[in-house]
C-alpha cells in the first residue's frame, strides 16, 4: 500500500513560517545557518524558491530594485536540493556549487551547509 502523507494548510503555514523566520534560537544553534538565495530575473512577475528543505512548497522571494530576487533561509547542516520557479517555470541556479537530481529524477541545484 502506497500512502502519502499530506500536510494540512495550517501545518504548511507553520512550517513555512518557522523555517523562514530568523530567530535567536536558530542563530545560537551552529547546526542551523542562514543561507542567502539570489535569482536574477528582472522580467519576472514572481520568483519562488522550492527545495527539499521546505518539502518543495514554493516560497515567494523578495524582488530588489536591481531585478534580483532574494530570500534568506535557515537551513540545517547537510546537502540541500532546490530550484527557482520563475513565473512558475522551473529554473536552476546558475551560481550553484553543483547540480543533482531530486527524488523524481528532475534536475535541481545543490547547496551544502556546513
C-alpha positions, 0 to 999 in steps of 0.5 A: 500500500502506497500512502502519502502523507499530506500536510494540512494548510495550517501545518504548511503555514507553520512550517513555512513560517518557522523555517523562514523566520530568523530567530535567536534560537536558530542563530545560537544553534551552529547546526542551523545557518542562514543561507542567502538565495539570489535569482536574477530575473528582472522580467519576472512577475514572481520568483519562488524558491522550492527545495527539499528543505521546505518539502518543495512548497514554493516560497515567494522571494523578495524582488530588489530594485536591481531585478534580483530576487532574494530570500534568506533561509535557515537551513540545517547542516547537510546537502540541500536540493532546490530550484527557482520557479520563475513565473512558475517555470522551473529554473536552476541556479546558475551560481550553484556549487553543483547540480543533482537530481531530486527524488523524481529524477528532475534536475535541481541545484545543490547547496551544502551547509556546513 
